[in-house]
Amino acid sequence: MKKTLVLIAAALLSANIYAHDDDLGVLMHGFKTEFRDAANASSVDEMKAAVMKFDDLVEQAKKLEYPPKKEATFQDGYQKLSVALDKVEMALDKGDLKQAKSELKNVDMVRREFHRKLR
């Protein structure tokens, strides 16, 4: 009986870990989609919609639990990503699509930096 309970508990804990991986995977896929939509936008409003969705996804990702050894790196990356997205939003608020797309390059640089750090 105890053996069965231990196995069930282990399975539930494992399912939780995999659910987290799935959640992160879904969010990361959303990051990619919204980044692409922002980069391909042909108007300020279109880009603003994608950037706002991207920013919402980043906020959701900040709330996930990460392995203790990687928690600080994930949070640092999300903070830098939020700052970079804020700069894009400021350019969009000024109606400057060209500047917003230029600032979007910094978002991609943050992505590359933290993908390297989290390998």
C-alpha positions in Angstrom: 0.0 0.0 0.0 2.8 2.4 0.9 4.6 1.5 -2.2 1.6 2.4 -4.3 1.1 5.7 -2.6 4.8 6.6 -3.1 4.5 5.7 -6.8 1.3 7.8 -7.2 2.9 10.8 -5.4 6.0 10.5 -7.6 3.9 10.4 -10.7 1.9 13.5 -9.7 5.1 15.4 -8.9 6.6 14.4 -12.2 3.4 15.5 -14.0 3.7 18.8 -12.3 7.3 19.3 -13.6 6.2 18.3 -17.1 3.2 20.7 -17.0 5.6 23.5 -16.1 7.8 22.6 -19.1 4.6 22.6 -21.3 3.6 26.0 -19.9 7.0 27.4 -20.6 7.0 25.9 -24.1 3.6 27.4 -24.9 4.8 30.8 -23.6 8.0 30.7 -25.6 6.1 29.7 -28.7 3.9 32.8 -28.0 7.0 34.9 -27.7 8.1 33.8 -31.1 4.7 34.4 -32.7 4.3 37.9 -31.2 7.9 38.9 -32.0 7.3 37.8 -35.6 4.0 39.6 -35.8 5.6 42.8 -34.4 8.5 42.6 -36.8 6.2 42.1 -39.8 3.7 44.8 -38.8 3.0 47.4 -41.3 1.3 49.9 -39.0 1.8 51.3 -35.5 -1.5 49.8 -34.3 -0.7 46.4 -35.7 2.8 46.4 -34.0 1.4 47.7 -30.8 -1.1 44.9 -30.5 1.7 42.3 -31.0 4.0 44.0 -28.5 1.3 44.2 -25.9 0.5 40.5 -26.3 4.2 39.7 -26.1 4.5 41.8 -22.9 1.6 40.0 -21.4 3.3 36.6 -22.1 6.5 37.9 -20.4 4.5 38.8 -17.3 3.0 35.3 -17.3 6.4 33.7 -17.7 7.8 35.7 -14.7 5.2 33.9 -12.5 6.3 30.4 -13.3 8.6 28.4 -11.1 12.0 27.6 -12.3 14.8 25.3 -11.1 16.6 27.1 -8.2 19.9 27.3 -10.0 18.3 29.0 -13.0 15.6 31.1 -11.3 17.8 34.3 -11.1 18.9 34.0 -14.8 15.3 33.5 -16.0 14.1 36.5 -14.0 17.0 38.7 -15.1 16.2 37.7 -18.7 12.5 38.6 -18.3 13.4 41.9 -16.7 15.7 42.8 -19.6 13.0 41.7 -22.0 10.5 43.9 -20.3 12.8 46.9 -20.5 13.4 46.3 -24.2 9.7 45.9 -24.9 9.0 49.2 -23.0 11.4 51.0 -25.4 9.5 49.5 -28.3 6.2 50.7 -26.8 7.6 54.2 -26.2 8.5 54.5 -29.9 5.0 53.2 -30.8 3.4 55.7 -28.5 5.2 58.4 -30.4 3.9 56.9 -33.7 7.4 56.0 -34.8 7.1 52.6 -36.5 10.7 52.8 -37.8 12.2 53.4 -34.4 10.0 50.7 -32.8 11.3 48.2 -35.3 14.8 49.3 -34.5 14.2 48.9 -30.8 12.7 45.4 -31.5 16.2 44.3 -32.5 17.2 44.8 -28.9 14.5 42.3 -27.9 16.0 39.8 -30.2 19.5 40.5 -28.7 18.1 39.8 -25.2 16.6 36.5 -26.5 19.9 35.4 -27.9 21.8 36.4 -24.8 19.6 34.4 -22.4 19.2 31.4 -24.6 23.0 31.1 -24.5 23.0 31.6 -20.7 20.4 29.0 -20.1 21.8 26.2 -22.1 
